[in-house]
Amino acid sequence: MNGLSLLNPIDATRLRKETQRIYEVCDGCRRCFNLCPSFNTLLDGIDSYEGDVAKLTQADHHRIVDECYYCKLCYNHCPYTPPHQYALDFPRLMIAWKKHLATTRGVSWRDRWLIKTDVLGTIGSALAPLINRLLGVRVLRLIGEAVAGVHRDRHVLNFSSETFARWWSRRGGAQVAEAGARKVALFGSCLVNYQASDVGKATVQVLEKNGVHVVMPEQRCCGMPSFDIGDTASIQQAAAANVASFLPWVERGYDIVVPTASCSLMWKREYPEVVGGEAVKKAAERTFDVCEYLMKLRRDGLLATDFQKSPGRVAYQIPCHLRDQNIGFKSKELMECAGAQVDVIEKCSGHDGAWSAKTEFFPLSMKIAGKAVRAIEQAPADFVASDCPLAGLQLDQAGASAHTGGKASLHPIQIVRDAYGLPSTGL
């Protein structure tokens, strides 16, 4: 963006000038109309002022920013991104605004706590049976909404009593020797570690089935949740810690593999842009989404193809943060290798972590999810799949599971694990 850096304090005058420039281009283009709540608010607001962008009020600006949940669809949708001379980057503009508002408007304790995924995950897993039960008590959810602003109806993934990291340690680490050429440093993500632990287990199982030596270096949250409050300093800290932990493995010939789309996006795209430096670049160049990595093995003739059973028909919702990586439909292709018939659903789930949990945004998030569910209705399936466990949760809550006999959505790697006939216990 013209002169705006997320690494420095935001200059309010420059921010407003850049905002008006971008909004005027968006008004003339309107390609992103109905793409997300932010664009509806922006374009409807401009229309209400008879096309005069300068008349947008402070309240208008704040609402546009608050309704952005950083799906990044607009960036791929936009014809004016770099290297075009307009050099539009609407998601970055929104993060600059979030950073500016964090300073000028402040950040609520709710918003600060909702992004502390490692802290919440540690507590949730330590007290998993109790926490999971309490999350289903209606009276407590009503109190949580009144006190903390977390919507009473927001479904939450159950916490795992045994975290993925503890499972990894209990099984004794890698089961494939390091001697081979296929070596992976696994970034499990906080979501997989504390809640969707079976996704991590399935990832390890499928990688090892394909003769891949797996290690799991020390790691922390990738930092993606910090975008919600414009806390770029926390993202830099997360990047520095994770890169320092993984880089020695990269230098030993390991690839970084990530089973969750938001985290792989952080490693590939956000770390180089928000942090930069040769170490970050080197790590980013060796980072793969798990299905992307497995399809790379297939391209090299190394993917095991002794699948035991066909998954049937799968309605596959591709997460926005995977679409932003521009790697194609690797998960679809991998499931098809396993014998699945896959219908791709290119609709946003509208979850975005903490954003959809907030009382003021939950109804909007469910409205967005409804579009994906309607698409699923038109593609009757045995399973619904998404590379994002939170997107899967959102789709199930919005009604997708009703079309698969009540079966919860799965990650593609779980479907492939089952197609191989590997035990779902993960051992």
Sequence and secondary structure as in RCSB ss.txt:
>XXXX:A:sequence
MNGLSLLNPIDATRLRKETQRIYEVCDGCRRCFNLCPSFNTLLDGIDSYEGDVAKLTQADHHRIVDECYYCKLCY
NHCPYTPPHQYALDFPRLMIAWKKHLATTRGVSWRDRWLIKTDVLGTIGSALAPLINRLLGVRVLRLIGEAVAGV
HRDRHVLNFSSETFARWWSRRGGAQVAEAGARKVALFGSCLVNYQASDVGKATVQVLEKNGVHVVMPEQRCCGMP
SFDIGDTASIQQAAAANVASFLPWVERGYDIVVPTASCSLMWKREYPEVVGGEAVKKAAERTFDVCEYLMKLRRD
GLLATDFQKSPGRVAYQIPCHLRDQNIGFKSKELMECAGAQVDVIEKCSGHDGAWSAKTEFFPLSMKIAGKAVRA
IEQAPADFVASDCPLAGLQLDQAGASAHTGGKASLHPIQIVRDAYGLPSTGL
>XXXX:A:secstr
 TT  TTS   HHHHHHHHHHHHHHHHHH TTTTTSHHHHHHHHHHHHTTT GGG  HHHHHHHHHT     HHH
HH TT TTSTT   HHHHHHHHHHHHHHHT   HHHHHHT HHHHHHHHHHTHHHHHHHTT HHHHHHHHHHH B
 TT       SS HHHHHHHTTS SS TTSS EEEE   HHHHHT HHHHHHHHHHHHHTT EEE       SGG
GGGGT HHHHHHHHHHHHHHHHHHHHTT EEEESSHHHHHIIIIIIIIII SHHHHHHHHTEEEHHHHHHHHHHT
T S     S   EEEEE  HHHHTTT  SHHHHHHHHTT EEEEE      TTTGGGBTTTHHHHHHHHHHHHHH
HHTS  SEEEES HHHHHHHHHHTGGGGTTT   B HHHHHHHHHT  TT  
